Amino acid sequence: MGHDKKETHDPYTGLPKHYLAGHDVEEFYGVVKRWGASDSVKRLVEITKHAPFVSDFNVSACCGNCVIS
């Protein structure tokens, strides 16, 4: 959520206007498109080409959120 800078308040409620702001990853895409990949981003891309260090099974055994239905 972000505060709408164009309009200071909602005319019906008088409360500040809000909008749904982009998430960090969405912003990250734009930054990389504009400026290119830094060494850290290139390293991240290389890491994604390999199998995960922790399997799905191990994650579900460690994380309570993964087994809650």
CNS distance restraints for C-alpha pairs under 8 A (distance, minus, plus):
assign (resid   1 and name CA) (resid  18 and name CA) 6.48 0.50 0.50
assign (resid   1 and name CA) (resid  19 and name CA) 5.62 0.50 0.50
assign (resid   1 and name CA) (resid  20 and name CA) 4.56 0.50 0.50
assign (resid   1 and name CA) (resid  21 and name CA) 5.06 0.50 0.50
assign (resid   2 and name CA) (resid  18 and name CA) 5.50 0.50 0.50
assign (resid   2 and name CA) (resid  19 and name CA) 5.38 0.50 0.50
assign (resid   2 and name CA) (resid  20 and name CA) 6.18 0.50 0.50
assign (resid   2 and name CA) (resid  21 and name CA) 5.50 0.50 0.50
assign (resid   3 and name CA) (resid  16 and name CA) 7.13 0.50 0.50
assign (resid   3 and name CA) (resid  17 and name CA) 6.06 0.50 0.50
assign (resid   3 and name CA) (resid  18 and name CA) 4.57 0.50 0.50
assign (resid   3 and name CA) (resid  19 and name CA) 6.36 0.50 0.50
assign (resid   4 and name CA) (resid   8 and name CA) 6.94 0.50 0.50
assign (resid   4 and name CA) (resid  16 and name CA) 7.78 0.50 0.50
assign (resid   4 and name CA) (resid  17 and name CA) 5.46 0.50 0.50
assign (resid   4 and name CA) (resid  18 and name CA) 5.23 0.50 0.50
assign (resid   4 and name CA) (resid  19 and name CA) 6.19 0.50 0.50
assign (resid   7 and name CA) (resid  17 and name CA) 6.58 0.50 0.50
assign (resid   8 and name CA) (resid  16 and name CA) 5.86 0.50 0.50
assign (resid   8 and name CA) (resid  17 and name CA) 6.32 0.50 0.50
assign (resid   9 and name CA) (resid  13 and name CA) 7.89 0.50 0.50
assign (resid   9 and name CA) (resid  14 and name CA) 5.40 0.50 0.50
assign (resid   9 and name CA) (resid  15 and name CA) 5.23 0.50 0.50
assign (resid   9 and name CA) (resid  16 and name CA) 4.17 0.50 0.50
assign (resid   9 and name CA) (resid  17 and name CA) 4.98 0.50 0.50
assign (resid  10 and name CA) (resid  14 and name CA) 5.03 0.50 0.50
assign (resid  10 and name CA) (resid  15 and name CA) 5.50 0.50 0.50
assign (resid  10 and name CA) (resid  16 and name CA) 6.08 0.50 0.50
assign (resid  10 and name CA) (resid  17 and name CA) 5.50 0.50 0.50
assign (resid  22 and name CA) (resid  26 and name CA) 6.02 0.50 0.50
assign (resid  22 and name CA) (resid  27 and name CA) 6.61 0.50 0.50
assign (resid  23 and name CA) (resid  27 and name CA) 6.41 0.50 0.50
assign (resid  24 and name CA) (resid  28 and name CA) 6.06 0.50 0.50
assign (resid  25 and name CA) (resid  29 and name CA) 6.39 0.50 0.50
assign (resid  26 and name CA) (resid  30 and name CA) 6.86 0.50 0.50
assign (resid  27 and name CA) (resid  31 and name CA) 6.36 0.50 0.50
assign (resid  28 and name CA) (resid  32 and name CA) 6.20 0.50 0.50
assign (resid  29 and name CA) (resid  33 and name CA) 6.15 0.50 0.50
assign (resid  30 and name CA) (resid  34 and name CA) 6.15 0.50 0.50
assign (resid  31 and name CA) (resid  35 and name CA) 5.94 0.50 0.50
assign (resid  31 and name CA) (resid  36 and name CA) 7.49 0.50 0.50
assign (resid  32 and name CA) (resid  36 and name CA) 4.69 0.50 0.50
assign (resid  32 and name CA) (resid  37 and name CA) 5.50 0.50 0.50
assign (resid  37 and name CA) (resid  41 and name CA) 5.36 0.50 0.50
assign (resid  37 and name CA) (resid  42 and name CA) 5.99 0.50 0.50
assign (resid  38 and name CA) (resid  42 and name CA) 6.22 0.50 0.50
assign (resid  39 and name CA) (resid  43 and name CA) 6.18 0.50 0.50
assign (resid  40 and name CA) (resid  44 and name CA) 6.28 0.50 0.50
assign (resid  41 and name CA) (resid  45 and name CA) 6.27 0.50 0.50
assign (resid  42 and name CA) (resid  46 and name CA) 6.34 0.50 0.50
assign (resid  43 and name CA) (resid  47 and name CA) 6.24 0.50 0.50
assign (resid  44 and name CA) (resid  48 and name CA) 6.40 0.50 0.50
assign (resid  45 and name CA) (resid  49 and name CA) 6.86 0.50 0.50
assign (resid  46 and name CA) (resid  50 and name CA) 7.50 0.50 0.50
assign (resid  54 and name CA) (resid  58 and name CA) 6.20 0.50 0.50
assign (resid  54 and name CA) (resid  59 and name CA) 6.73 0.50 0.50
assign (resid  55 and name CA) (resid  59 and name CA) 6.43 0.50 0.50
assign (resid  56 and name CA) (resid  60 and name CA) 6.26 0.50 0.50
assign (resid  57 and name CA) (resid  61 and name CA) 6.39 0.50 0.50
assign (resid  58 and name CA) (resid  62 and name CA) 6.33 0.50 0.50
assign (resid  59 and name CA) (resid  63 and name CA) 5.95 0.50 0.50
assign (resid  59 and name CA) (resid  66 and name CA) 7.56 0.50 0.50
assign (resid  60 and name CA) (resid  64 and name CA) 7.26 0.50 0.50
assign (resid  60 and name CA) (resid  66 and name CA) 5.14 0.50 0.50
assign (resid  60 and name CA) (resid  67 and name CA) 6.17 0.50 0.50
assign (resid  61 and name CA) (resid  66 and name CA) 8.00 0.50 0.50
assign (resid  61 and name CA) (resid  67 and name CA) 7.84 0.50 0.50
assign (resid  63 and name CA) (resid  67 and name CA) 7.30 0.50 0.50
assign (resid  64 and name CA) (resid  68 and name CA) 6.47 0.50 0.50
